[in-house]
Amino acid sequence: MTKINRLIWSYCDYAGEIPGIMKTFVIFVTLFALAACADECYKDVVAACNPTLSKQSGIANCNAKYGGIQELQPDLQRFANHLFFRSFDFLLMATHYGNYIKNRPGFEKLFRGLSDSLWSDGIETIKYITTRGGQMNLNNIAKDLQDEELTSPSLELYEMQSIAKALDVEKKLALQAFDLHKSASGKKHESHDPEIAHHLEEEFMEKHRDTIRELAGHSRDLSVLLSGPDASLALYLFDQHLQK
């Protein structure tokens, strides 16, 4: 039982033991203390203090949910799971470049950093969902990701291909965030939630804009270097650059 439940029951029981004006005063103080809650929470409290109703009715509406979180929660859950999914992809790519055969510590560092960043974003998204009164569902995975997992090609890619894939992944995640932002900032009443839109802008979009720009630069530079007379040396020097 939560603290607020215990508070209500104790006041209700206490009010039942005292007559007249004192009972009215006690109930008034209890409701005044909870005045910051939404009307639905207030109604739950009134019902909970009604002796003709079961105390098991609870105060289900006294939670942190407001705005469009109820409507957007499934999309936020899928977004968090997508972040975790891609984090593991990048981790596998980092492992590929860190083995004794490839021995590309610069590329390993690049993809491990991308993996850590997406993992951190996923954790922060879960924290945000719970802050807004929701809960995480790790089984809420988009169908295209489930299909991709069944038919996923090998992530043991050549250097140029791996950077191209990473760039595509980051762009896809950014577009998913844009779709969430559009739903949160649109005119549809059920999903309209400027606070969620602001969170996406503040915590995700700016950082991933810089990541996309960095990967696009790597892609351009590497394509120029590999078209030169000594591609092997150019690739070695590029890997050295990534280690800095």
N, C-alpha and C positions, 0 to 999 in steps of 0.2 A: 504494500500500500504506500502511495506517495505521501510526502509531507503535507501536501494540500488536502489529500483525503483525510489524513489523521486530524488536521486542524478542523475540518468541517465536522467530522463525527464528534470530536470532543466538544465543540461548541453546541452541536445539536443535542447531545446528551446532557450537557450542562444546562442548556435552555429548558430541557424537559423537567428539570428538578426545581426550577424557580418560577414563581407565578408572575402574572400581570405585566407591568411596565418593564421589569428587569428582563423578562424573556424577549420582549420587543427590542430592547436596547442591545442585547447580546446578538440577536440575529442581524440587526442593523449594522453593528460593528463588523461582523463577519462579511456581510455583503459589501460593505464599504472597502474593506481590505482587498477585495477581489474585483474592485470596480475597473481596474485596468484591463481585465479580460474582455473578450468580445461578447456580444449579446448571447451567443450560444453557450458560452461558458457560464454566464450569469444564470441562464435558464437551468443549466445542469446543477448549479449550486442550489438554486431555489428548490429544485426537485429533490436533491439529496437531503435537504433539511426538512422535507415534508414527511411527517411520521407515517402517512398512509402509503408511502412508496417504499420499495425495498432499497436498503443501503447498497445493494449490489448493482444498482443502476449506474453508479459511478459518475465521473465528470469527464466523459470522453472528449468533449469539445474544448477542454482547458489544455490546449496544446499550442505549439509554436507555428502552426500552419495558418497562412493567410495568403491572399493574392492568388496567383496562378500556380503555386507549387504542386497542388494536387493534380492538376492537369499535366504539368510538365515533368513531374517526377519520373515517369517511365522513360522519357527522352533523356533525362539527366543520368538515369541508371545505365541506359545503353551507351551513352557517351563515355561514362567512367569505364565500363567494360571494354569499350573500343580502345581506350587509352592503355589499359592493361594488356590487351591483346597485342597491340603494336609495340609495347614496351618489351614483351617477350620476343617478338620478331627481331627487334634491334639487338637484344641480348644474344640471340643466336648468331646474328651477323658478326657481332663483336667477338664471340667465341671462335667463329670461323677464321677471322683474321688474326686471332691471338695464338693459334696453334703453331707447332714447330715447322709445319710445311709452308704455310703462307707467310708467317712471320712479318706481319704488317702492324707494328705497335701503334702507328699513327691512326690507321683506320680502326683498329680495335678501340682506341681512346675515343674516337669520334662517335662510333655507334654505341659504346657503353654510356657515353654522356647523353645521347639521345634517349636511350633506354631509361636511364635514371630520371631524366626530365619528365618523360611521359608517366612513369610510375608515380612520381611526386604529384603530377597533375591529377592522376586518378585518385590518389589518397585525398587530396584537397577537395575534389569533387564530392567524394563520399562525406567528408566532414561538412561540406556546405549543405548537402541534402539533409543530413541529420540536424544541422543548425536551424534549418527551416521547418523542422518538425516531421520530416520524412524518414524513410529508411532505405537502405541499400538492398538491391536484389542482384546478386552475382550471376543468377541464371537468366537475366534479361539481356540476351545477346541478339543483336540484329541478325536476320536470316542470312544476309549476304556474307557476314563474317562466319557463320556456321558452315555455309557452303564452301567458303574459301578454306576453312580448316580441313575439310574433307578432301579437297582437291588442290591443296596448297603446293606450289612448286618448291623446289629446293631453294634455301636461302644462301647456299654456297655460291655466291655470285662473284664475277670479276669486279674490280674496283669501280670502273665507270658505271657498270650496271647497278651496283649496290647504292651508289650515291643517287642515281636516277630513281631507284625504288624508294629510297628514303625521302626524296623530295616529293614524290607522288603521295606517299603516306602522310606527310605533314600537311600537304595541301588538302587532302581529303578530310583530315581531322579539323582543319581550319574551316572548311565548308560546312562540316557538321555543326561546328560552333555557330556559324552564321545562321544556319537553319533554326537552331535553338534560340538565338538572339531575335530572329524575325518573329518567332512564335511568342516570345516573351514581350516584345515591344509592339506587337500588332494591335489591331482594334478588337480582336475576338475577346470578349469579356472573360471567358473561362480561363484563358491562358495569359492574359495581360499581366505582366509582372516586371516593372522597370528595374526592380532590385536584382532580379536574376540576370537581366540584360546587362546591368552595370557590373555585376560580378564577372560575367564572361569577358567583358571588355577589360576589366582591371587585372584579372588573374590569368587570363589565357591568351587573348588575341594579340596583345602587344608582344608578348614573349615569342609566340609562334610566328609572328611576322618576321622577327629577327632570325629565327631558325630557318625559315624558308629562304630568306635572302642569303644567308650563309651557305646553305646547300646549293642554291642556284649559282652562287659564285664558284664554289668548288667544282660543280659540274662544268661550268664554262672554262675554268682554268685547266682542268684535267683534260678536257677535249682538245684544247690547244696544245698542251704538252705532249699528249700521245700522238699527235699528228706530226711531230718533229722527227728528226733523223735518228734519235736514240730514245725510243719510248721506254725502254727498261730503266735507263738512268733517270729519265724524267719522272717515272713513277716512284722510284726510290727516293728522289729528292722531295717529291710531293708528300710522301709518307713521313719523311723527316719534318716537313713543315707542319703536318698535322699533330706531331708530338709536342709542339711548343705550347 
